[in-house]
Amino acid sequence: MLSKPKGTYDVLPTNSRVWVKLEQIIRKVCELSNYLEIRTPIFEQYETFHRDQSDSSDLVNKETYDFIDRGDRKMTLRPEGTAGCVRAYVENKLYVNNKVTKLFYLGPMFRYERQQKGRYRQFSQFGLEAYGPKSALLDVDIISTAVMLLKAVGLSKVRVRINTLGDSESRDNYRNVLVDYFSKHINDLCEDCKVRLEKNPLRILDCKVDKDSDILKNAPLISDYLNEASKLHFKQVLNLLDELKINYVIDNHLVRGLDYYSDTVFEIEYESDVLGNQNVICAGGRYNDLVKDLGGPDIPGVGLAFGMDRLLLALENENINIVKPRALHAFLITLGEEAKEYGLGLIYNLRLQGFMCDMSYASSSLKAQFKEADQNNSHFTLILGDNELKEDNINVKNNLTDEQVTIKINELTEYMLKEINKCHNCGGKCHEKMSN
């Protein structure tokens, strides 16, 4: 029997409505903050993600899905959304007519890594990207939009962790200090960190193997090596967060996993053990040189990405249901072949008028069809037999009030609209009855 690839999952009909609703909420939040949707290819040229041989991130070195296409071109399934957005921003010259460009994306990403709860080889991300001046206002606009989304879905057990990596000058100064410090402990570092020491020593601070060692705990802090411009930028970010009353903690060891970040970096954690080590549901930061590195003008950027899979796990853990119980407007039960054939055209016309409808397609007993109607949680059950059809009648049961009437088929639409409007005027009490 065929099975899904390791590290992937099926979104079944019982869960797909939750995904759709989350995407609707995301789009609404983005609309409120004036972020416009961009859709980039699922695969890109290899160099889009593998730009720098000195990049020490696990994502670039170990986790990408790379392949050669039939034109002998080396391609990569996108492991994250930022690089593809920057490539599109540059290639399509989106910088020409806008001082600030604000984009969002939704879609699958691919990383070859060990499967665990909240971490898959194909996973879904929602991301924001903003290109424009190197302004603390944009940093906080991004973070505040993430906080808005969490408020919109009702998730409260979250914490913003934030740090600064400084600008290029500050990072170079700090890099030299870290090389000197970690060189003295080279034999006590994991094998990956020994490589990082040569390529990007800041990544040692993000090591998952040595994270609890005294070597990392006692490492020099970047806050002691920031120049005045970097200190001012970070201070402005924190002041703006205070103005918006967004709670945060400063984490001096937060560096993020990708090497293109500079200045502000942050993570939003879900404060629960349900996701284990994968409790970061949102992360991002500023990347001042990435647009230039991909052939564009010298325009800074800042962005973030949500792991939608992890966000949904957090909602499930909090028993937060973002979708209402599913209910049809009407379900049709038929008795007799003529009634069944006529019934298909009847529900088709109801659908054209905006009613959510379905019917029993099998030649089932009346009892079985009623059971199917109950399973579909419909407002109305329509009952049509060959005898009723001859007289142009149809039986309509209102499942919210238990009232049943016989009306002319051509009066059905008007009757259903009238009863639904009555239902809307009751303050939702009848809907509560149906969902119970």
Secondary structure, DSSP 8 states (H G I E B T S, - for coil): -----TT-----HHHHHHHHHHHHHHHHHHHHTT-EE----SEEEHHHH---TT---HIIIII--EEE-TTS-EEEE-S-SHHHHHHHHHHTTTTSS-SSEEEEEEEEEE-----BTTB-SEEEEEEEEEESS--HHHHHHHHHHHHHHHHHHT---EEEEEEE---HHHHHHHHHHHHHHHHTTGGGS-HHHHHHHHH-GGGGGG-SSSTTSHHHHTS--GGGS--HHHHHHHHHHHHHHHHTT---EE-TT---SSTT-EEEEEEEEE-SGGGTT--EEEEEEEESSHHHHTTS-S--EEEEEEEHHHHHHHHHHTT---S-----SEEEEEESHHHHHHHHHHHHHHHHTT--EEE--S---HHHHHHHHHHTT-SEEEEEEHHHHHTTEEEEEETTTTEEEEEEGGGHHHHHHHHHHHHHHTTTHHHHHHH-
